[in-house]
Amino acid sequence: QFARKGRANQFFFVNNRYIRHPFFHKAVMTAYEPLISATENPNYFIYFEVEPDTIDVNIHPTKTEVKFENERALWQILMVTVKESLGKFNAIPSIDFDTADAPDIPIFDPSKSTSMPKV
């Protein structure tokens, strides 16, 4: 319902600077995998606040690409955080184990005698 075919509303910001980061986009897509098809893209605005000395903004002339000190760890944190957020807001389907509507099944007691049913 909130996914599109294109990538129009997908934004990453680092210390209030817009960046493009395909590796982090993959983390978001991995978190959304059970919810949307491979041809759809979720909308997102993700903000990172990091120490300036842990990033390198001199990767691309437009300064829209950033190199992080520990990208793999950030990828894991991002993926888990997005997945957890989707779960908190019930975006991910869940199984309800509510026992209110469960049938009343008696507990087996081996000390009581049982008889075979007759046909």
Secondary structure, DSSP 8 states (H G I E B T S, - for coil): --EESS-TTEEEEETTEEE--HHHHHHHHHHHTTTS-TT-EE-EEEEE---GGGEE-TTSTTS---EETTHHHHHHHHHHHHHHHHHHTT-S-------TTS-------TTS-------
